[in-house]
Amino acid sequence: MIPRSSRKTSDGARRVPPAAGRWSFLAAFCLVLAACGDKPAIEAEPAEALDPSIVVASEAMQARIQVAPIATEPFSDVLRVAGRIDFDRQRMARIGAPVTGRVTDINTTLGAAVKPGDVLARLHSTELGSAQLAYLKAKAQSELQQNARERARLLFAADVIGKAELQRRENEYAVAAAELRAASDQLSVLGMSPSAISRMGKSGEISSFSPVVSTLRGSVVELNVSPGQVVQPADALFTVADLSRVWAVAEVPEQQADLVAAGQTVDIEVPALGNRKISGELIFVGQVVDPATRTVPVRTSIDNADGRLKPAMLATMLIVSRPTEQLVIPASAVVRFENEDLVYVEIEPGRFRATQVQMGASYNGKRVVASGLKAGDRVVVEGAFHLNNQRAGVDPE
């Protein structure tokens, strides 16, 4: 019997068993693997090396940057509040007519410098004439009753009249003296000085002309009268202001009112003066909130000896608020790239990660970190711009 492995096909060829074919294929595959085993395998790059936010700094780059830990510290925010220049109300006077009358003369002009006692205008007043006449009558009556009292005292001493008559004469004189004082006070209210009243009492001459005089040293900033105009004591004819000092006033939103207090430092920027900063401090912070605007008024006093500041000029008030504990970093640590704020955090010496952060207020070279970092993180505080150029593929040179 012929073995199965030696059997021949009908055409005389030797037939190979199926098992032998499989073993041949396996042997060939092993030879291929053995040949490949001598070649080094391709190592996969670390996943971190493919992270586009990672920057590896060369020794030259490390020499150009500075790394420091960040921490919380007292930080004062700067509130920018729209305001204006205004008169110093303590150096301002509204001057009106002392009596009802008609304006006959105006002796000043808008912008003129005046001092206390200067006559700004003259009025013709029948009211003043009537009051002067009443004073002269009261003065004459007082002198008459005074003489009667003196005669009564002599007669009483000579036992010519009784005590009752003497007392009557004395009472009549007291009433006349009171009426004279009342008439004099009325003339003072109508604008006459004590010296003018005394002169009129001696001369007996009545003048119906009343002067309107300045009560303050300064400049005439408002003139609301013209010749021939009939004016009342309630009318403000002139406004005189001392402009050597002015106020800067503003309205602080009630949400920020707790951050301001009298005595805090403030800078005022006036666009009309090229945004030149004028330093000062708050002298007043309102105690109530305006219900219409939901704001609190604040003001500061500014020296204006050169007269460059004009009332009603627009101004911006920069108020340094009370300090609060905030996480802050130097402004130089923040890089603006593709509408994002980035900070480079040190992972290990020479390796840094670009970290997106949300920034808050800035002042005096420092910025508040709203989110993205925590206290103790080591960040690049100088040279972050160079690292960002390297990460973005920009030639730092």
Stockholm file with secondary structure:
# STOCKHOLM 1.0

chainA/1-397         MIPRSSRKTSDGARRVPPAAGRWSFLAAFCLVLAACGDKPAIEAEPAEALDPSIVVASEAMQARIQVAPIATEPFSDVLRVAGRIDFDRQRMARIGAPVTGRVTDINTTLGAAVKPGDVLARLHSTELGSAQLAYLKAKAQSELQQNARERARLLFAADVIGKAELQRRENEYAVAAAELRAASDQLSVLGMSPSAISRMGKSGEISSFSPVVSTLRGSVVELNVSPGQVVQPADALFTVADLSRVWAVAEVPEQQADLVAAGQTVDIEVPALGNRKISGELIFVGQVVDPATRTVPVRTSIDNADGRLKPAMLATMLIVSRPTEQLVIPASAVVRFENEDLVYVEIEPGRFRATQVQMGASYNGKRVVASGLKAGDRVVVEGAFHLNNQRAGVDPE
#=GR chainA/1-397 SS CCCGGGCBCTTSCBCCCHHHHHHHHHHHHHHHHHHHTTSCCCCCCCGGGGCTTEEECCHHHHTTCEEEECEEEEECCEEEEEEEEEECGGGEEEEECSSSEEEEEECCCTTCEECTTCEEEEEECHHHHHHHHHHHHHHHHHHHHHHHHHHHHHHHHTTSSCHHHHHHHHHHHHHHHHHHHHHHHHHHHTTCCHHHHHHHHHHCCCCCEEEEECCSSEEEEEECCCTTCEECTTCEEEEEECTTEEEEEEEEEGGGGGGCCTTCEEEEEEGGGTTEEEEEEEEEECSSCBTTTTEEEEEEEEECTTCCCCTTCEEEEEEECCCEEEEEEEGGGCEEETTEEEEEEEEETTEEEEEEEEEEEEETTEEEEEESCCTTCEEEEESHHHHHHHHHTCCCC
#=GC SS_cons         CCCGGGCBCTTSCBCCCHHHHHHHHHHHHHHHHHHHTTSCCCCCCCGGGGCTTEEECCHHHHTTCEEEECEEEEECCEEEEEEEEEECGGGEEEEECSSSEEEEEECCCTTCEECTTCEEEEEECHHHHHHHHHHHHHHHHHHHHHHHHHHHHHHHHTTSSCHHHHHHHHHHHHHHHHHHHHHHHHHHHTTCCHHHHHHHHHHCCCCCEEEEECCSSEEEEEECCCTTCEECTTCEEEEEECTTEEEEEEEEEGGGGGGCCTTCEEEEEEGGGTTEEEEEEEEEECSSCBTTTTEEEEEEEEECTTCCCCTTCEEEEEEECCCEEEEEEEGGGCEEETTEEEEEEEEETTEEEEEEEEEEEEETTEEEEEESCCTTCEEEEESHHHHHHHHHTCCCC
//
